[in-house]
Amino acid sequence: MSLADKLAQTEALLQEIARTHGKVALANSFGAEDMVLTHLIAKLSLPIAIFSLDTGRLPLETYDLMQKVGEAYPAYPIRVYYPDAAALEAYVNENGINAFYNSVEQRKSCCHIRKIAPLKRALSGLDAWITGLRRQQSPTRQDLGDREHDADNGLMKYNPLIEWTEKDIWAYIREHGVPYNALHDKHVPSIGCAPCTRPIAMGEDVRAGRWWWENPESKECGLHVKASPLKRPD
């Protein structure tokens, strides 16, 4: 399928989402995929809100892009959600500032405080949310469809770029002058918290730089728990 065909499908899905749901938002973590979706939502003037989760340990380049996006898309102000201060203090004081390196359990506990709990607040009151997930990104995302019921949060979840390749994403960014995270120019295709993100080598999986000390099968933070995809209506 050509990029033009994928783009047409993505735009049609975004328009369908806006028509179908009263309150819907894009989760923007300031990676390349989320910037494509932000640009498309603005281009189509869709009534879709945008939010982001600031874990408190994001790279400087992500904060720089956050500021730039606010200036580039003034009609779509990004609402930022932060971790609960008391929960974060308790975790750090009990386990240490970098305890997430010690075990998968400790890392997921950190992710829960810094990402999952704020996400719950961000999704409260919404009918649906949108992500930049792509099937090509990792083994944990191979079975995802373009839509699914998010049972944990009780709403619909859409992945409009699910069929896009890395090449597609960058072709769109370059053609339309979409702002993007400067870390991408430093061989960092998948960007999360600063201590959990590193550049990748030639030929490595695009998410090899995320939680690189863990097995690929465990490398999700819990934001995107796999669910059974819903079929399109005939």
C-alpha positions as CSV (number, residue, x, y, z in Angstrom):
1,M,0.0,0.0,0.0
2,S,1.3,3.4,-0.9
3,L,1.9,6.2,1.6
4,A,-0.9,8.2,-0.2
5,D,-3.3,5.3,0.4
6,K,-2.2,5.0,4.1
7,L,-2.6,8.8,4.5
8,A,-6.1,8.7,3.1
9,Q,-7.1,5.9,5.4
10,T,-5.6,7.7,8.4
11,E,-7.4,10.9,7.6
12,A,-10.7,9.0,7.1
13,L,-10.2,7.3,10.5
14,L,-9.4,10.5,12.3
15,Q,-12.5,12.1,10.9
16,E,-14.6,9.0,11.8
17,I,-13.3,9.2,15.4
18,A,-14.2,12.9,15.6
19,R,-17.7,12.2,14.3
20,T,-18.3,9.1,16.5
21,H,-17.0,10.3,19.9
22,G,-18.0,13.4,21.8
23,K,-14.8,13.6,23.8
24,V,-11.6,12.3,22.3
25,A,-7.9,13.1,22.8
26,L,-4.5,12.3,21.3
27,A,-1.8,11.1,23.7
28,N,1.3,13.0,22.5
29,S,4.7,11.8,23.8
30,F,6.5,14.0,21.3
31,G,7.8,11.1,19.2
32,A,7.7,11.3,15.4
33,E,4.4,9.4,15.1
34,D,2.7,11.7,17.6
35,M,3.9,14.7,15.7
36,V,2.4,13.3,12.4
37,L,-0.9,12.9,14.2
38,T,-0.8,16.3,15.7
39,H,-0.1,17.8,12.3
40,L,-3.0,15.9,10.7
41,I,-5.5,16.8,13.5
42,A,-4.6,20.5,13.1
43,K,-4.6,20.3,9.3
44,L,-8.1,18.8,9.3
45,S,-9.3,21.1,12.1
46,L,-10.7,18.2,14.1
47,P,-12.2,18.6,17.5
48,I,-9.7,16.4,19.1
49,A,-7.8,17.4,22.3
50,I,-4.1,16.7,22.9
51,F,-2.5,15.7,26.2
52,S,1.0,14.6,27.3
53,L,2.5,12.9,30.3
54,D,5.5,14.7,31.9
55,T,7.2,12.0,33.9
56,G,9.6,14.5,35.4
57,R,12.6,12.7,33.8
58,L,12.1,13.6,30.1
59,P,15.1,14.6,27.9
60,L,15.8,18.3,27.4
61,E,15.0,17.8,23.7
62,T,11.5,16.7,24.5
63,Y,10.8,19.8,26.6
64,D,12.2,21.9,23.8
65,L,9.8,20.3,21.3
66,M,6.9,20.6,23.8
67,Q,7.5,24.4,23.7
68,K,7.8,24.5,19.9
69,V,4.6,22.5,19.4
70,G,2.7,24.9,21.6
71,E,3.9,27.8,19.4
72,A,3.3,25.9,16.1
73,Y,-0.2,24.7,16.9
74,P,-1.8,27.4,19.1
75,A,-5.3,26.1,18.4
76,Y,-4.4,22.8,20.0
77,P,-2.9,23.6,23.4
78,I,-1.4,20.4,25.0
79,R,-2.6,19.7,28.5
80,V,0.2,18.2,30.6
81,Y,-0.3,15.7,33.4
82,Y,2.3,15.0,36.1
83,P,2.9,12.2,38.6
84,D,1.5,12.4,42.1
85,A,4.2,14.0,44.2
86,A,3.6,12.0,47.3
87,A,3.6,8.6,45.5
88,L,6.8,9.6,43.6
89,E,8.5,10.7,46.8
90,A,7.6,7.5,48.6
91,Y,9.0,5.3,45.7
92,V,12.3,7.2,45.4
93,N,12.8,7.4,49.2
94,E,12.2,3.7,49.6
95,N,13.9,2.3,46.5
96,G,16.4,4.9,45.2
97,I,16.3,7.5,42.4
98,N,17.3,4.9,39.7
99,A,15.7,1.8,41.1
100,F,14.1,1.0,37.8
101,Y,17.4,-0.5,36.6
102,N,17.2,-3.1,39.4
103,S,14.4,-5.3,38.1
104,V,11.4,-5.3,35.7
105,E,9.1,-5.1,38.7
106,Q,10.9,-1.9,40.0
107,R,10.9,-0.4,36.5
108,K,7.2,-1.1,36.0
109,S,6.4,0.4,39.5
110,C,8.2,3.5,38.4
111,C,6.3,3.6,35.1
112,H,3.0,3.1,37.0
113,I,3.7,6.2,39.1
114,R,5.1,8.4,36.4
115,K,2.9,7.2,33.4
116,I,-0.1,4.9,34.2
117,A,-1.6,6.9,37.1
118,P,-1.3,10.2,35.2
119,L,-2.8,8.5,32.2
120,K,-5.8,7.5,34.2
121,R,-6.5,11.1,35.1
122,A,-5.9,12.2,31.5
123,L,-8.4,9.7,30.2
124,S,-11.1,10.4,32.8
125,G,-14.2,11.6,31.1
126,L,-13.1,10.8,27.6
127,D,-15.0,8.5,25.1
128,A,-11.9,7.5,23.2
129,W,-8.1,8.1,22.9
130,I,-5.7,8.1,20.1
131,T,-2.1,6.8,20.0
132,G,0.8,6.8,17.5
133,L,1.4,3.0,17.8
134,R,2.7,1.2,14.8
135,R,2.8,-2.6,14.2
136,Q,6.4,-2.3,13.0
137,Q,7.7,-0.8,16.2
138,S,8.1,-3.9,18.4
139,P,7.2,-7.6,19.0
140,T,4.7,-6.5,21.6
141,R,2.7,-4.6,19.0
142,Q,2.4,-7.2,16.2
143,D,-1.2,-8.1,16.8
144,L,-2.6,-4.6,17.3
145,G,-5.3,-3.3,15.0
146,D,-6.3,0.3,14.2
147,R,-8.9,0.2,17.0
148,E,-9.6,-1.8,20.1
149,H,-11.5,-1.5,23.3
150,D,-9.3,-0.4,26.1
151,A,-10.8,-2.5,28.9
152,D,-8.5,-1.2,31.6
153,N,-9.7,2.4,31.0
154,G,-13.2,1.6,29.8
155,L,-13.1,3.4,26.4
156,M,-12.1,3.0,22.8
157,K,-8.5,3.3,21.7
158,Y,-7.4,4.1,18.2
159,N,-4.1,3.6,16.4
160,P,-4.4,5.4,13.1
161,L,-0.8,4.9,12.0
162,I,-0.8,1.1,12.8
163,E,0.2,0.2,9.2
164,W,2.7,3.0,8.6
165,T,6.4,2.2,8.4
166,E,9.3,4.2,9.7
167,K,10.0,5.3,6.2
168,D,6.4,6.5,5.8
169,I,6.6,8.6,9.0
170,W,9.7,10.4,7.9
171,A,8.5,11.0,4.4
172,Y,5.5,12.7,5.8
173,I,7.5,14.8,8.3
174,R,9.9,16.0,5.6
175,E,7.2,16.7,3.0
176,H,5.1,18.8,5.4
177,G,7.8,20.4,7.6
178,V,6.5,18.8,10.8
179,P,8.5,19.7,13.9
180,Y,10.1,16.7,15.5
181,N,12.3,15.7,18.4
182,A,16.0,16.6,17.9
183,L,16.9,13.2,19.5
184,H,15.8,11.5,16.3
185,D,18.8,13.1,14.6
186,K,21.0,11.4,17.2
187,H,19.8,7.8,16.3
188,V,17.1,7.7,18.9
189,P,13.9,6.5,17.1
190,S,11.9,5.7,20.3
191,I,12.0,8.3,23.0
192,G,10.9,8.0,26.6
193,C,12.4,9.1,29.9
194,A,16.0,10.2,29.6
195,P,17.6,7.4,31.8
196,C,15.5,4.7,29.9
197,T,16.4,5.8,26.4
198,R,19.6,5.5,24.4
199,P,20.6,5.7,20.7
200,I,20.5,2.4,18.7
201,A,23.0,0.9,16.4
202,M,22.5,0.3,12.7
203,G,20.2,-2.7,12.1
204,E,18.7,-2.7,15.7
205,D,15.0,-2.8,16.3
206,V,13.5,0.8,16.6
207,R,12.7,0.2,20.2
208,A,16.0,-1.4,21.1
209,G,17.1,1.8,22.9
210,R,14.1,1.7,25.3
211,W,14.8,-0.3,28.5
212,W,17.7,-1.9,26.7
213,W,18.6,-4.0,29.8
214,E,15.4,-6.0,29.5
215,N,14.1,-8.7,27.2
216,P,12.1,-7.4,24.2
217,E,9.0,-9.3,25.4
218,S,8.8,-7.2,28.6
219,K,9.5,-3.8,27.1
220,E,6.2,-2.0,27.6
221,C,5.4,0.4,30.3
222,G,1.8,-0.5,30.7
223,L,0.3,2.4,28.7
224,H,-0.5,0.1,25.8
225,V,-1.8,-3.2,27.2
226,K,-2.7,-5.6,24.4
227,A,-6.4,-6.0,23.8
228,S,-8.5,-7.9,21.3
229,P,-8.9,-5.7,18.2
230,L,-12.4,-4.9,17.0
231,K,-13.3,-5.7,13.4
232,R,-14.4,-3.0,11.1
233,P,-18.1,-3.0,10.4
234,D,-18.9,-4.5,7.0
